[in-house]
Amino acid sequence: MLTIESINTYYGNIRALKNISIDIAQGEIVALIGANGAGKTTTLKSISGITPPRTGRIRFMGKEIQNAAPEKIVAMGLCHVPEGRHIFPQLSVMENLEMGAFLRRDKAEIKKDLDYIMSLFPILAQRRKQAGGTLSGGEQQMLAISRALMGRPKLLLLDEPSLGLAPLIIRQIFEIIEQINRSGTTIFLIEQNANLALKSSHRGYVMENGEITLTDTADKLLSNEDVKKAYLGI
């Protein structure tokens, strides 16, 4: 579904990503783990067109997208839930969700997707008229994921979905992420909680200083002694 070939992404003259190559197959949850500043968020921004790579290729569903505008990439079925949620705080829950469907014209299907989201996140149904900025952190994360789902993505990019949330809410969010995947959406996940990320994923990549240093099945990464020491606190 997604193939990243030797991309190099820069901020000015600073090289943030160094010849990154990643493959994601349809139906997978793939985790990208690494320390703060390793380049994980830049990887997602490179895919979604926010910070395009200077060199290398990115193919989504067989089409090259490394030079495509972000809105074109969204229209193709690739949606990005950024770190820090970035909902529209002044808009209501419903208005935030409607913004997620901004590029769509299939009103009947949009209604179906709204009903599906309200079944995934019943608290959003209760808060539908409430301003997004007045929601709790966990509710805002649910809204950010839901807004992306309203774009009906084939591939969902999730950046730190557990950031700043209580353990009970984190568990709930990850149960829903797995449910979204079982419903047919492929997921590329960045998560500081490496243990949680790998336990929810099929495969994983380890990133250090802008480079991919290791890739394997999630089970093998969880049992890898170097990964245990560096990222799992074992």
C-alpha positions as CSV (number, residue, x, y, z in Angstrom):
1,M,0.0,0.0,0.0
2,L,2.8,2.4,1.0
3,T,6.4,2.2,-0.2
4,I,9.0,4.7,1.0
5,E,12.3,4.5,-1.0
6,S,15.4,6.2,0.3
7,I,13.9,9.5,1.3
8,N,15.9,12.4,2.7
9,T,14.0,15.2,4.4
10,Y,15.6,18.5,5.5
11,Y,14.8,21.5,7.7
12,G,16.9,24.1,5.9
13,N,20.3,22.6,5.8
14,I,19.6,20.1,8.6
15,R,19.1,16.6,7.3
16,A,16.3,15.1,9.5
17,L,15.7,11.9,7.6
18,K,18.6,9.9,6.1
19,N,17.7,7.4,3.3
20,I,14.6,6.1,5.0
21,S,12.9,3.1,3.4
22,I,9.6,1.7,4.8
23,D,7.0,-0.7,3.4
24,I,3.4,-1.0,4.7
25,A,1.0,-3.6,3.4
26,Q,-2.7,-3.3,3.2
27,G,-4.4,-4.4,6.4
28,E,-1.4,-4.0,8.7
29,I,-0.7,-1.9,11.8
30,V,2.9,-0.9,11.6
31,A,4.7,0.9,14.4
32,L,7.6,3.3,14.2
33,I,9.4,3.6,17.5
34,G,12.4,5.7,18.7
35,A,13.6,8.3,21.1
36,N,12.4,12.0,21.0
37,G,14.0,13.8,18.1
38,A,14.8,10.6,16.1
39,G,12.7,11.7,13.1
40,K,9.5,9.9,13.6
41,T,7.1,12.9,13.3
42,T,9.2,14.1,10.3
43,T,8.6,10.7,8.6
44,L,4.8,11.2,8.9
45,K,5.0,14.8,7.7
46,S,7.0,13.6,4.7
47,I,4.4,11.1,3.8
48,S,1.4,13.4,4.2
49,G,3.1,16.3,2.2
50,I,3.5,18.7,5.1
51,T,7.3,18.5,4.9
52,P,8.1,16.9,1.5
53,P,11.3,14.9,1.2
54,R,14.1,16.6,-0.9
55,T,15.1,13.3,-2.5
56,G,13.7,9.7,-2.7
57,R,10.3,8.4,-3.6
58,I,7.0,7.7,-1.8
59,R,4.4,5.6,-3.5
60,F,0.8,5.2,-2.2
61,M,-1.5,2.7,-3.9
62,G,1.0,2.6,-6.8
63,K,1.1,6.4,-7.4
64,E,4.1,8.6,-6.5
65,I,3.1,11.3,-3.9
66,Q,6.3,12.8,-2.8
67,N,5.6,16.0,-4.7
68,A,1.8,16.0,-4.2
69,A,0.0,18.7,-2.2
70,P,-1.3,17.6,1.2
71,E,-5.0,18.0,0.2
72,K,-4.4,15.8,-2.9
73,I,-2.9,13.1,-0.7
74,V,-5.9,13.3,1.7
75,A,-8.2,12.9,-1.3
76,M,-6.3,9.7,-2.3
77,G,-7.2,8.2,1.0
78,L,-4.2,8.9,3.3
79,C,-5.1,10.9,6.5
80,H,-2.7,12.2,9.2
81,V,-3.6,12.6,12.9
82,P,-0.9,14.9,14.1
83,E,0.9,14.9,17.5
84,G,-1.0,17.3,19.8
85,R,-4.3,16.6,18.2
86,H,-4.8,20.0,16.5
87,I,-8.6,20.0,16.5
88,F,-10.4,23.2,15.8
89,P,-11.1,24.4,19.4
90,Q,-13.7,27.0,18.6
91,L,-15.8,24.6,16.4
92,S,-18.2,22.1,17.9
93,V,-17.6,18.4,17.9
94,M,-19.9,18.0,14.9
95,E,-18.3,20.9,13.0
96,N,-14.9,19.3,13.5
97,L,-16.2,16.0,12.1
98,E,-17.8,17.8,9.2
99,M,-14.4,19.4,8.4
100,G,-12.9,15.9,8.2
101,A,-15.4,15.2,5.3
102,F,-14.7,18.5,3.6
103,L,-13.4,16.9,0.4
104,R,-16.3,14.5,0.1
105,R,-19.7,15.0,-1.6
106,D,-21.4,11.6,-0.8
107,K,-23.8,12.9,1.8
108,A,-25.5,9.5,2.5
109,E,-22.1,7.8,3.1
110,I,-21.0,10.7,5.3
111,K,-24.1,10.2,7.4
112,K,-23.2,6.5,7.7
113,D,-19.6,7.3,8.7
114,L,-20.9,9.8,11.4
115,D,-23.1,7.0,12.8
116,Y,-20.1,4.6,12.8
117,I,-17.9,7.1,14.6
118,M,-20.6,7.8,17.2
119,S,-20.7,4.1,17.8
120,L,-16.9,3.9,18.2
121,F,-16.8,7.0,20.5
122,P,-20.2,7.3,22.3
123,I,-18.8,10.2,24.3
124,L,-18.6,12.3,21.1
125,A,-22.3,11.8,20.5
126,Q,-23.0,13.2,24.0
127,R,-20.7,16.1,23.3
128,R,-21.7,16.8,19.7
129,K,-22.7,20.5,20.3
130,Q,-19.8,21.2,22.6
131,A,-16.8,23.3,21.5
132,G,-13.8,21.1,20.8
133,G,-11.5,23.1,23.0
134,T,-13.6,22.4,26.1
135,L,-13.2,18.6,25.7
136,S,-10.7,16.6,27.9
137,G,-7.4,15.5,26.4
138,G,-8.7,12.0,25.8
139,E,-11.9,13.3,24.2
140,Q,-9.9,15.6,22.0
141,Q,-7.8,12.6,20.9
142,M,-10.9,10.7,20.1
143,L,-12.2,13.7,18.1
144,A,-8.9,14.0,16.2
145,I,-9.0,10.3,15.2
146,S,-12.7,10.6,14.3
147,R,-12.1,13.7,12.1
148,A,-9.5,11.8,10.1
149,L,-11.8,8.8,9.8
150,M,-14.4,11.1,8.2
151,G,-12.0,11.4,5.3
152,R,-12.6,7.6,4.9
153,P,-8.9,6.8,4.8
154,K,-7.3,3.7,3.3
155,L,-4.2,4.5,5.4
156,L,-4.3,6.3,8.7
157,L,-1.1,8.0,10.1
158,L,-1.3,8.3,13.9
159,D,1.4,10.5,15.7
160,E,1.6,9.8,19.5
161,P,-2.1,9.0,20.2
162,S,-1.4,8.3,23.9
163,L,0.5,11.6,24.5
164,G,-0.5,13.2,27.8
165,L,-3.4,10.8,28.5
166,A,-4.3,8.8,31.6
167,P,-3.6,5.0,31.4
168,L,-7.3,4.0,31.3
169,I,-8.0,6.4,28.4
170,I,-4.8,5.2,26.6
171,R,-6.1,1.6,26.8
172,Q,-9.4,2.6,25.5
173,I,-7.9,4.5,22.6
174,F,-5.7,1.6,21.6
175,E,-8.6,-0.9,21.7
176,I,-10.4,1.4,19.3
177,I,-7.3,1.7,17.0
178,E,-7.2,-2.1,16.8
179,Q,-11.0,-2.1,16.0
180,I,-10.5,0.5,13.2
181,N,-7.8,-1.8,11.8
182,R,-10.0,-4.8,11.9
183,S,-12.7,-2.8,10.0
184,G,-10.2,-2.5,7.1
185,T,-8.1,0.6,7.7
186,T,-4.3,0.2,7.5
187,I,-2.5,2.1,10.2
188,F,1.0,3.5,10.5
189,L,1.6,4.4,14.2
190,I,4.2,6.5,16.0
191,E,4.1,6.0,19.7
192,Q,6.5,6.9,22.6
193,N,5.1,3.9,24.5
194,A,7.0,1.3,22.5
195,N,5.6,-1.6,24.5
196,L,2.0,-0.6,23.8
197,A,2.7,0.2,20.2
198,L,4.4,-3.1,19.4
199,K,1.7,-5.1,21.3
200,S,-0.9,-3.5,19.0
201,S,1.1,-3.9,15.8
202,H,1.9,-6.6,13.2
203,R,5.4,-5.2,12.4
204,G,7.7,-2.4,13.6
205,Y,10.6,-0.2,12.6
206,V,13.2,1.3,15.0
207,M,14.5,4.8,14.2
208,E,17.6,6.4,15.6
209,N,19.0,9.8,14.5
210,G,17.0,10.0,11.3
211,E,17.8,6.4,10.2
212,I,16.0,3.1,10.3
213,T,18.2,0.8,12.4
214,L,16.0,-2.3,12.8
215,T,12.8,-3.8,11.4
216,D,11.0,-7.0,12.3
217,T,7.7,-8.5,13.3
218,A,6.3,-6.8,16.5
219,D,6.7,-10.0,18.5
220,K,10.4,-10.3,17.6
221,L,11.1,-6.6,18.4
222,L,9.4,-7.1,21.8
223,S,11.8,-9.9,22.6
224,N,14.9,-8.2,21.1
225,E,17.4,-7.5,23.9
226,D,18.5,-4.2,22.4
227,V,14.9,-3.0,22.0
228,K,14.1,-4.1,25.6
229,K,17.0,-2.1,27.0
230,A,16.6,1.1,24.9
231,Y,12.8,1.4,24.6
232,L,10.9,-1.0,26.9
233,G,12.7,-0.2,30.2
234,I,13.6,-3.9,30.7
